[in-house]
Amino acid sequence: MSDIYYKTIDKITNVLLFVRGVGDAAYGEIVNIKLDDGRTLSGQVLDSRDGLAIVQSFGDTRSMNLGGTSVRFSGSPATLNVSTEMLGRIFDGMGRPRDGGMAIHGGESVPIGGSAINPYSREEPAEFIQTGISTIDCMNTLVRGQKLPIFSGAGMPHNRLAAQIARQAKLLNSSDRFAVVFGGIGINSEEANFFKNEFESTGALENTVMFLNLSSEPSMERIILPRLALTTAEYLAYKEDMHVLVVLTDMTNYCEALREVSAAREEVPGRRGFPGYMYTDLSTIYERAGKIKGRKGSITQLPILTMPSDDITNPIPDLTGYITEGQIVLSREIYRKGIYPNVNVLPSLSRLMNQGIGKGSTREDHRNVADQLYAAYARGIDVRNLVEIVGDEALTDSDKRYLRFSNEFERRFVKQDYYEERGIESTLALGWELLSGLNVSEMKRLKPEQIERYGRWKDAEGEHKADKA
């Protein structure tokens, strides 16, 4: 580390310091910022050209002045000490303990920027991860090594859903170690206490590493926190052979912090004021999920973001959808009905679902049941919309069955108690039970042998009702 302090600060704007006369500053290099009252802050080099270093401060810049502030360059990037001792611990957005425990001094010091996975070395994501939530496990299956975001909106219970998934997620028929790395980005104190109390009271904290950045803390920590979480996940996965689920909430706060830095740098804004490089920046986070050939461990990502004004075309969900492998969409309409979790299965999608389901993983009828449930629910929604226009007098008997199905599907299949954990067998059985309210002759996506084995259309004599009729 250099002992040279630079007092050649040309300008201080919001979160940035412009330091002149620096010839060898490197991108990502950590700096120490010394204030005239003796306090020190940390920062990071964002750009360096023509002797000008643009430094991003991790603390408040309002008390800084040009004459009394100096900057020292460390010569090394941001690092994190990682160890299995982090399990069961809670840290802040800079990796410092916020649970009253000791700092992690042992283990391995690792740059938080990570390193790109060679595409040739990537192993195809596979293996079913059971979350205990029917709309995910059956309809939008999470696969080990996948990145599957949750699109929510302000005021909806995405934090409860995140806590429930983190508490219940597991690999079936596997003795491999499973861990959760949880990152709370720009959350308020109430939300932070909820996550902390929830993980502690259920015992989930024992296999969890938590990073929490509060809304009252420096926004620049929101840019660092996801990288701290993923650096920890990479160590646990690729050095300790663990299967790691990374939950990041709320990525919208991350993107807002990114926009704040871009505005301070006076960059030309892109869509909705976000920087034009936001797609690339988000990919450096999302692409750190996956499996590597020859390694037992894996990283599965479940980022959560709130869509501004519930607009799925906003740049944040839009770009996230391009990078990730599907999305789980929460519905405000379903939420207003008092249904939790308020997952709308129709716009939701898991692109890697087929790689983690079927015989030997979940059950051979899984894909067909999911397709039939999708088709029946979609038709029921169409009938529901028709009723709003013409009333229910014009409905056929078949229409009325699909209308009842859509209501029952939301009331029984989508809706779950917060502490209700459904196994995949129970979820599929419920799906077959709901489909039995429809005409068996209309079950075009189910195979005859599946209907014979799992179907519930049989009467007391063991014959299918439709055949007997």
VMD Tcl script that draws the C-alpha trace (Angstrom):
set ca {
  {0.00 0.00 0.00}
  {1.34 3.43 -0.94}
  {1.94 6.00 1.80}
  {1.31 8.86 -0.60}
  {-1.77 10.96 0.10}
  {-3.09 12.94 -2.83}
  {-4.60 16.32 -2.02}
  {-5.15 17.17 -5.67}
  {-8.91 16.71 -5.53}
  {-10.38 18.74 -8.34}
  {-14.09 18.24 -7.67}
  {-16.44 16.44 -5.27}
  {-19.90 15.59 -6.60}
  {-22.42 13.57 -4.64}
  {-20.57 10.23 -4.31}
  {-17.51 10.88 -6.48}
  {-14.12 12.50 -6.01}
  {-12.05 13.62 -9.01}
  {-8.34 13.32 -8.16}
  {-5.74 14.74 -10.55}
  {-2.07 13.89 -10.88}
  {-2.55 10.13 -10.39}
  {-0.65 8.21 -13.03}
  {-1.16 4.56 -12.18}
  {-4.59 4.10 -10.57}
  {-6.32 0.87 -11.62}
  {-10.01 0.21 -12.13}
  {-11.52 -1.32 -8.98}
  {-8.58 -0.31 -6.81}
  {-9.50 0.39 -3.18}
  {-8.60 3.80 -1.72}
  {-8.61 5.37 1.74}
  {-10.16 8.82 2.00}
  {-8.94 10.95 4.91}
  {-11.12 13.87 6.02}
  {-9.89 17.03 7.70}
  {-11.46 15.95 11.02}
  {-9.33 12.78 11.08}
  {-12.05 10.35 9.97}
  {-11.30 7.87 7.19}
  {-13.60 6.35 4.59}
  {-13.13 3.70 1.96}
  {-13.64 4.14 -1.74}
  {-12.99 2.52 -5.11}
  {-11.54 3.72 -8.39}
  {-14.21 3.81 -11.09}
  {-12.15 5.28 -13.89}
  {-8.59 6.41 -14.58}
  {-7.40 8.31 -17.64}
  {-5.00 11.13 -18.48}
  {-3.83 11.37 -14.87}
  {-7.38 11.76 -13.54}
  {-8.75 9.16 -11.12}
  {-12.50 9.08 -10.46}
  {-13.05 7.67 -6.99}
  {-16.37 6.39 -5.70}
  {-16.75 6.98 -1.95}
  {-18.44 4.33 0.18}
  {-19.44 6.98 2.71}
  {-21.11 10.37 2.87}
  {-19.30 13.08 0.87}
  {-21.25 16.02 2.29}
  {-18.67 16.71 5.01}
  {-15.74 16.68 2.57}
  {-14.00 19.78 1.30}
  {-11.42 20.17 -1.44}
  {-8.65 21.53 0.74}
  {-8.92 19.21 3.74}
  {-9.55 15.85 2.08}
  {-6.81 13.52 0.86}
  {-6.80 10.17 -0.92}
  {-4.40 7.22 -0.60}
  {-4.41 4.44 -3.22}
  {-3.96 0.89 -1.89}
  {-2.73 -0.74 -5.09}
  {-5.10 -3.71 -4.69}
  {-8.75 -4.44 -5.54}
  {-11.53 -4.97 -3.00}
  {-11.22 -8.34 -1.28}
  {-13.21 -10.38 1.20}
  {-11.99 -12.93 3.73}
  {-14.13 -16.01 3.10}
  {-14.47 -19.08 5.29}
  {-17.04 -21.65 6.38}
  {-17.09 -19.70 9.65}
  {-19.30 -17.19 7.82}
  {-22.22 -19.62 7.99}
  {-24.66 -18.46 10.65}
  {-23.28 -14.91 10.56}
  {-24.73 -11.54 9.52}
  {-22.60 -8.86 7.78}
  {-23.21 -5.36 6.46}
  {-22.87 -4.10 2.90}
  {-19.08 -3.84 3.26}
  {-18.60 -7.31 4.73}
  {-18.22 -6.10 8.33}
  {-19.98 -8.08 11.09}
  {-23.30 -6.58 12.16}
  {-24.25 -9.39 14.54}
  {-21.81 -8.40 17.27}
  {-19.41 -11.22 16.40}
  {-15.75 -11.15 15.46}
  {-14.53 -10.30 11.97}
  {-13.45 -13.21 9.76}
  {-9.64 -13.19 9.89}
  {-8.89 -16.72 8.74}
  {-9.89 -18.40 5.55}
  {-8.96 -17.02 2.15}
  {-8.75 -13.42 0.91}
  {-10.52 -13.25 -2.46}
  {-11.16 -10.32 -4.86}
  {-14.88 -9.58 -4.90}
  {-15.00 -8.96 -8.64}
  {-14.96 -12.67 -9.31}
  {-13.73 -14.25 -12.51}
  {-15.74 -15.22 -15.55}
  {-16.57 -18.91 -15.94}
  {-15.10 -20.32 -19.13}
  {-18.15 -21.26 -21.27}
  {-16.44 -24.55 -22.16}
  {-16.13 -25.37 -18.45}
  {-19.79 -24.67 -17.69}
  {-21.90 -27.70 -16.96}
  {-25.52 -27.70 -18.08}
  {-27.79 -26.77 -15.13}
  {-29.85 -29.73 -13.95}
  {-31.33 -31.34 -10.82}
  {-34.56 -30.24 -9.24}
  {-34.49 -27.84 -6.27}
  {-37.64 -28.17 -4.18}
  {-38.85 -24.88 -2.70}
  {-42.04 -26.33 -1.21}
  {-44.11 -23.80 -3.20}
  {-46.46 -25.38 -5.77}
  {-46.43 -22.58 -8.34}
  {-42.64 -22.77 -8.51}
  {-42.00 -26.50 -8.09}
  {-44.70 -27.64 -10.52}
  {-45.10 -24.76 -12.97}
  {-41.77 -22.89 -12.97}
  {-39.27 -25.37 -11.62}
  {-36.01 -24.08 -10.15}
  {-32.99 -26.07 -11.35}
  {-29.59 -26.31 -9.69}
  {-27.23 -23.83 -11.35}
  {-30.04 -21.68 -12.75}
  {-30.66 -17.95 -12.35}
  {-34.42 -17.38 -11.95}
  {-35.56 -13.88 -10.91}
  {-38.79 -12.92 -9.15}
  {-40.54 -9.84 -10.57}
  {-42.62 -8.10 -7.93}
  {-44.05 -4.67 -7.17}
  {-43.99 -2.21 -4.32}
  {-45.99 -3.35 -1.30}
  {-46.29 -6.98 -2.40}
  {-45.01 -9.83 -0.17}
  {-41.85 -10.69 -2.12}
  {-39.77 -10.50 1.07}
  {-41.95 -13.15 2.72}
  {-41.62 -15.30 -0.38}
  {-37.83 -14.84 -0.36}
  {-37.64 -15.86 3.30}
  {-39.88 -18.88 2.72}
  {-37.81 -20.10 -0.24}
  {-34.55 -19.58 1.66}
  {-35.98 -21.54 4.60}
  {-37.48 -24.45 2.62}
  {-35.21 -24.91 -0.42}
  {-33.51 -28.30 -0.61}
  {-32.16 -30.91 -3.00}
  {-34.20 -34.10 -3.07}
  {-32.56 -37.49 -2.53}
  {-29.16 -35.91 -1.93}
  {-26.84 -35.85 1.07}
  {-24.74 -33.00 -0.36}
  {-24.41 -29.91 1.78}
  {-26.80 -27.07 0.99}
  {-26.33 -23.41 2.00}
  {-28.07 -20.08 1.43}
  {-26.37 -16.73 0.87}
  {-28.86 -13.93 1.43}
  {-28.29 -10.33 0.34}
  {-30.61 -7.52 1.44}
  {-29.91 -4.47 -0.74}
  {-31.21 -1.09 0.46}
  {-33.91 -2.61 2.68}
  {-35.44 -0.74 5.63}
  {-34.92 -1.62 9.30}
  {-38.28 -3.40 9.54}
  {-37.41 -5.68 6.63}
  {-33.92 -6.34 8.01}
  {-35.37 -7.32 11.40}
  {-37.92 -9.56 9.68}
  {-35.25 -11.51 7.81}
  {-32.96 -11.71 10.83}
  {-35.72 -12.90 13.19}
  {-37.16 -15.31 10.61}
  {-33.86 -17.05 9.94}
  {-32.93 -17.19 13.62}
  {-36.30 -18.47 14.86}
  {-36.55 -21.25 12.26}
  {-32.93 -22.36 12.56}
  {-32.25 -21.53 8.91}
  {-29.50 -19.09 9.90}
  {-27.24 -22.01 10.78}
  {-26.73 -22.72 7.06}
  {-27.07 -19.11 5.88}
  {-24.71 -16.20 5.34}
  {-26.53 -12.85 5.46}
  {-25.41 -9.50 4.05}
  {-27.69 -6.58 4.91}
  {-27.49 -2.99 3.63}
  {-30.10 -0.68 5.13}
  {-31.80 2.13 3.25}
  {-30.28 4.62 5.73}
  {-26.73 3.44 4.94}
  {-24.54 4.66 2.04}
  {-26.08 3.78 -1.30}
  {-22.67 2.82 -2.66}
  {-22.69 -0.24 -0.42}
  {-25.57 -1.48 -2.57}
  {-23.18 -1.83 -5.50}
  {-20.65 -3.76 -3.41}
  {-23.08 -6.08 -1.55}
  {-24.11 -8.44 -4.41}
  {-20.45 -9.02 -5.21}
  {-19.67 -9.82 -1.58}
  {-22.55 -12.29 -1.51}
  {-21.47 -13.99 -4.74}
  {-17.82 -14.13 -3.70}
  {-18.93 -15.95 -0.55}
  {-21.14 -18.26 -2.62}
  {-18.30 -19.09 -5.01}
  {-16.03 -20.05 -2.12}
  {-18.67 -22.29 -0.52}
  {-19.58 -23.86 -3.87}
  {-16.25 -24.38 -5.57}
  {-13.91 -24.74 -2.60}
  {-16.20 -26.40 -0.04}
  {-18.32 -28.43 -2.53}
  {-21.63 -27.01 -1.30}
  {-24.79 -26.32 -3.28}
  {-25.53 -22.64 -2.71}
  {-28.76 -20.71 -3.27}
  {-28.15 -16.96 -3.55}
  {-31.17 -14.73 -2.82}
  {-30.70 -11.02 -3.64}
  {-33.42 -8.51 -2.78}
  {-34.02 -5.84 -4.01}
  {-32.08 -5.55 -7.29}
  {-34.05 -2.42 -8.12}
  {-32.20 -0.65 -5.30}
  {-28.93 -1.85 -6.82}
  {-29.87 -0.36 -10.20}
  {-30.94 2.92 -8.58}
  {-27.50 3.17 -6.95}
  {-25.92 2.46 -10.33}
  {-27.95 5.30 -11.85}
  {-26.83 7.60 -9.02}
  {-23.17 6.92 -9.78}
  {-23.76 7.40 -13.51}
  {-25.42 10.78 -12.92}
  {-22.55 11.87 -10.66}
  {-20.11 11.01 -13.45}
  {-22.23 13.16 -15.79}
  {-22.60 10.31 -18.25}
  {-25.11 10.43 -21.07}
  {-28.17 8.63 -19.67}
  {-29.88 5.72 -21.38}
  {-33.46 4.51 -20.94}
  {-35.24 6.09 -17.96}
  {-31.96 7.71 -16.90}
  {-30.18 4.41 -16.28}
  {-26.63 4.05 -17.65}
  {-26.24 2.49 -21.05}
  {-23.91 -0.15 -19.62}
  {-26.45 -1.43 -17.09}
  {-27.01 -4.62 -19.13}
  {-23.30 -5.43 -18.97}
  {-23.12 -4.54 -15.28}
  {-26.09 -6.76 -14.37}
  {-24.58 -9.62 -16.36}
  {-21.44 -9.49 -14.17}
  {-23.75 -10.40 -11.27}
  {-26.21 -12.84 -12.83}
  {-23.62 -14.78 -14.83}
  {-21.81 -15.79 -11.65}
  {-24.44 -18.50 -11.20}
  {-23.88 -21.97 -12.59}
  {-22.05 -25.29 -12.37}
  {-18.46 -26.04 -13.36}
  {-17.36 -29.35 -14.84}
  {-15.40 -31.39 -12.33}
  {-16.72 -29.44 -9.32}
  {-19.36 -30.85 -6.98}
  {-20.72 -27.50 -5.86}
  {-23.06 -25.12 -7.67}
  {-24.54 -21.63 -7.41}
  {-28.23 -21.02 -8.04}
  {-29.48 -17.44 -8.09}
  {-32.89 -16.12 -7.13}
  {-32.70 -12.33 -7.54}
  {-35.79 -10.34 -6.59}
  {-36.72 -6.95 -8.00}
  {-39.67 -4.61 -7.65}
  {-40.92 -3.31 -10.98}
  {-41.46 0.49 -10.81}
  {-45.21 1.13 -11.30}
  {-45.58 -2.65 -11.90}
  {-44.15 -2.03 -15.38}
  {-42.52 -5.18 -16.71}
  {-41.09 -3.17 -19.62}
  {-39.03 -1.03 -17.24}
  {-35.29 -1.37 -18.04}
  {-34.58 -3.25 -14.79}
  {-36.91 -6.26 -15.36}
  {-36.45 -5.97 -19.12}
  {-32.67 -6.35 -19.03}
  {-32.85 -8.90 -16.23}
  {-35.14 -11.05 -18.34}
  {-32.64 -11.03 -21.21}
  {-29.78 -12.26 -18.99}
  {-31.57 -14.77 -16.79}
  {-33.36 -18.04 -17.58}
  {-36.98 -17.08 -17.05}
  {-38.93 -15.16 -14.44}
  {-41.53 -15.65 -11.71}
  {-44.05 -12.81 -11.86}
  {-46.09 -11.72 -8.84}
  {-49.57 -10.32 -9.57}
  {-51.13 -7.36 -7.82}
  {-54.60 -8.56 -8.87}
  {-54.06 -11.93 -7.20}
  {-52.54 -10.18 -4.17}
  {-55.71 -8.08 -3.75}
  {-57.69 -11.30 -3.50}
  {-55.76 -12.14 -0.33}
  {-53.84 -14.96 -1.99}
  {-50.27 -15.70 -0.93}
  {-47.94 -16.28 -2.69}
  {-49.46 -14.14 -5.44}
  {-47.68 -15.84 -8.34}
  {-49.21 -15.34 -11.78}
  {-48.24 -18.54 -13.56}
  {-49.24 -17.37 -17.06}
  {-46.43 -14.81 -17.67}
  {-44.02 -16.78 -15.49}
  {-41.46 -19.07 -17.08}
  {-38.53 -21.31 -16.20}
  {-36.53 -21.95 -19.37}
  {-34.53 -24.77 -17.78}
  {-37.51 -26.54 -16.22}
  {-37.34 -29.59 -18.51}
  {-33.75 -30.27 -17.42}
  {-34.71 -30.74 -13.79}
  {-37.96 -32.69 -13.93}
  {-39.29 -36.02 -15.15}
  {-38.65 -39.64 -14.30}
  {-35.77 -40.10 -11.91}
  {-35.94 -36.51 -10.75}
  {-39.52 -35.55 -9.87}
  {-42.09 -37.75 -11.66}
  {-42.72 -38.84 -15.23}
  {-46.04 -36.95 -15.46}
  {-44.65 -33.62 -14.19}
  {-44.31 -31.87 -17.55}
  {-47.71 -33.03 -18.79}
  {-49.51 -32.02 -15.59}
  {-47.90 -28.57 -15.69}
  {-48.88 -28.08 -19.35}
  {-52.46 -29.17 -18.70}
  {-52.76 -26.87 -15.68}
  {-51.42 -23.96 -17.76}
  {-53.88 -24.63 -20.57}
  {-56.88 -25.04 -18.28}
  {-56.07 -21.96 -16.20}
  {-55.50 -19.84 -19.32}
  {-58.91 -20.87 -20.71}
  {-60.51 -20.18 -17.34}
  {-59.05 -16.66 -17.33}
  {-60.41 -16.10 -20.85}
  {-63.89 -17.17 -19.65}
  {-63.55 -14.90 -16.59}
  {-62.81 -11.95 -18.87}
  {-65.76 -12.88 -21.07}
  {-68.12 -12.91 -18.07}
  {-67.17 -9.31 -17.29}
  {-68.47 -8.34 -20.73}
  {-71.51 -10.54 -21.43}
  {-72.34 -12.04 -18.02}
  {-72.45 -15.73 -17.13}
  {-75.82 -16.49 -18.73}
  {-74.20 -17.08 -22.13}
  {-71.66 -19.58 -20.83}
  {-71.71 -23.21 -21.89}
  {-71.38 -26.02 -19.34}
  {-67.75 -26.44 -20.41}
  {-67.09 -22.72 -19.91}
  {-68.54 -22.89 -16.42}
  {-66.27 -25.81 -15.53}
  {-63.19 -23.87 -16.64}
  {-64.37 -20.80 -14.74}
  {-64.70 -22.90 -11.58}
  {-61.31 -24.42 -12.27}
  {-59.58 -21.02 -12.49}
  {-61.08 -19.98 -9.15}
  {-60.19 -23.28 -7.48}
  {-56.70 -23.19 -8.98}
  {-56.01 -19.81 -7.35}
  {-57.73 -20.70 -4.08}
  {-56.14 -24.13 -3.56}
  {-53.07 -24.49 -5.79}
  {-51.60 -20.98 -5.87}
  {-52.54 -20.10 -2.31}
  {-50.35 -21.53 0.43}
  {-49.76 -20.73 4.04}
  {-46.44 -19.05 4.81}
  {-45.35 -22.07 6.85}
  {-46.87 -24.67 4.50}
  {-44.24 -26.71 2.71}
  {-45.61 -28.91 -0.07}
  {-43.53 -31.74 -1.43}
  {-43.58 -32.28 -5.19}
  {-45.70 -35.43 -4.80}
  {-48.35 -33.47 -2.88}
  {-48.26 -30.68 -5.45}
  {-48.77 -33.06 -8.38}
  {-51.56 -34.88 -6.53}
  {-53.31 -31.55 -5.98}
  {-52.93 -30.73 -9.66}
  {-54.58 -34.02 -10.68}
  {-57.39 -33.42 -8.19}
  {-58.14 -29.98 -9.65}
  {-58.07 -31.30 -13.22}
  {-60.63 -33.97 -12.29}
  {-63.28 -31.24 -12.26}
  {-62.92 -30.96 -16.04}
  {-63.97 -33.39 -18.76}
  {-61.39 -36.14 -19.18}
  {-61.87 -36.06 -22.96}
  {-60.45 -32.51 -22.99}
  {-57.18 -33.51 -21.27}
  {-55.17 -33.44 -24.50}
  {-51.81 -32.80 -22.80}
  {-52.00 -35.83 -20.53}
  {-50.99 -39.26 -21.77}
  {-53.60 -42.06 -21.51}
  {-51.32 -44.17 -19.29}
  {-50.86 -41.17 -16.95}
  {-54.62 -40.66 -16.75}
  {-55.03 -44.35 -16.00}
  {-52.44 -44.26 -13.22}
  {-52.95 -40.86 -11.58}
  {-56.32 -39.63 -12.85}
  {-59.30 -39.10 -10.56}
  {-62.08 -39.40 -13.11}
  {-62.91 -43.00 -12.15}
  {-66.25 -43.85 -10.60}
  {-66.95 -46.42 -7.90}
  {-66.76 -49.24 -10.44}
  {-63.24 -48.23 -11.50}
  {-64.28 -47.03 -14.97}
  {-63.57 -43.59 -16.37}
  {-66.71 -41.45 -16.18}
  {-66.25 -40.13 -19.71}
  {-65.86 -43.66 -21.13}
  {-68.90 -44.90 -19.26}
  {-71.01 -42.02 -20.51}
}
mol new
graphics top color blue
foreach p $ca { graphics top sphere $p radius 0.5 }
foreach p [lrange $ca 0 end-1] q [lrange $ca 1 end] { graphics top cylinder $p $q radius 0.2 }
display resetview
